[in-house]
Amino acid sequence: MLVCCLITLAVEADFDEAAPGRVSTTIDGWSVPTTKRSFLGITGHWIDVTEQQWALKSEVLAFCAVSGQHSGENLGRYFFR
């Protein structure tokens, strides 16, 4: 079973305006040894340019409980969901 909490930004249109170009993503996974549970966090990063000012912005895009192997194929299912 694929369980993932996709965190939609409060106003998706604002995100489109704030990040009109490219958005880079980072993924971090970890396991809790005492409970044998695994989790995956996905964040997006972009540069907001307003009135000649550059600001690095980041948002959490998803936080997922991961089941199954920690293979690229399995973790990719969570990323491309």
MOQUIJO-V105660 format. One record per helix or strand of 3 or more residues. SS is the DSSP state (2 for helix, 1 for strand). FROM is the first residue (numbers start at 1). LEN is the number of residues. If there is no record, write none. Layout:
ss=SS from=FROM len=LEN
ss=SS from=FROM len=LEN
This chain:
ss=1 from=3 len=4
ss=2 from=12 len=7
ss=1 from=24 len=9
ss=1 from=37 len=14
ss=1 from=53 len=14
ss=2 from=72 len=8
